[in-house]
Amino acid sequence: MQNYNEVPTIISCKDLDYLSDIYNWNFNACKIANYFVKEVKDNDIKSLLQKLVDIHKEHAIAVLNILR
């Protein structure tokens, strides 16, 4: 029985393209949110944006770890 929690030893070109897209979406979202963290004056909004930065950063790192 296949375990779906494990990354296969071979990743297809299509999978690699999709992982690249996922990484780029998260990286760009992280960059944009980080920009607004620096621009926003309201501390509540700043805190929410920082959480958004952290979430997207974790996701981008997770994708990179799959490719290791």
Buried (B, 14 or more C-beta within 10 A) or exposed (E): EEEEEEEEEEBEEEEEEEBEEBBEBBBEBBEBBBEBBEEBEEEEEBEBBBEBBEBBBEBBEEBEEEEE
